Amino acid sequence: MKKYDNASGKKDRLTISLPLDILTSLDDTIDGKEIRNRSHAIEHFLRQSLKPTITRAVILAGAPTKTTSHPSLTQIDGRTLLDITLEHVAEAGFTEVYILAESANRILEQSLGHHTYNLHIHWISEPRPMGTGGSLKLLEPILHEPFLVLHGDILTSIPLQSFVHFHISENTLVTMAVKPRISEPKYGQVVLQGNRIKTFAEHDKGQGISIINTGAYIMNPAVFSYLPEGKPSKIEIDVFPKLAAANELSAFFFQGMWFDISNHKNMREIIRRYKSERRQ
């Protein structure tokens, strides 16, 4: 088998014959920008098809201890937020989901009924409140490949497959989905250099427009080494600042719907935007 030195950036000439219908389809993808010509189109789709896929997702669904209602059970146009999230994950090609929800597992499971969207769902109970980092640490013996993490209180239309491809191309331990937003102290703020997050602060100072953490991540399993064993921790405090300092935290910008259900008070606006996104 011929070996290639990818670091050199050199290309080898290849002559191939393709059916006319495939050539026509390739030509239809050429836009002069992202795909410049036939050769670029073939390279683009080969790279896409050869990329490893990510099939496992984690939902951090631990509810605040002082609330009587669980954010993941919030009703949005007749559906629970958890139901909407699982459908979104399944449509993006994920096949397994780990739901971390402390003592609320049974309530959440009952809310789904038979609506599992052909996902293999694992319900993981924390022995005690462990924080976002401590609960993730429970999955260290299970997750040996990159995985998606979503907070259970966000409603979003983030393009998950684009998120996956971006993470793979960045080759960092963690990729965080971010959005520009008028600053609010309750959201983590990031400082960027290119696609890399150079500084991460758990809370924004609440001044002007900033880039915020949306609570959606793709993580490589090496991230578990940043989490302490057997005690509560928070990825926002114990992991992200360290990864930013080590140049191992990337930022994925996305357009589209994003709401923090646990903090947003205008449910009419949420439902209106949700319906609008479903029509597209």
Secondary structure, 3 states (H helix, E strand, C coil): CCCCCHHHCCCCCCCCCCCHHHHHHHHHHCCCCCCCCHHHHHHHHHHHHHCCCCCEEEEECCCCCCCCCCHHHCEECCEEHHHHHHHHHHHCCCCEEEEECHHHHHHHHHHHCCCCCCCEEEEECCCCCCHHHHHHHCCCCCCCCCEEEEECCEEECCCHHHHHHHHHHHCCCEEEEEEEEECCCCCCEEEEECCEEEEEECCCCCCCEEEEEEEEEEECHHHHHHCCCCCCCCHHHHHHHHHHHCCCEEEEECCCCEEECCCCCCHHHHHHHHHHHHHC
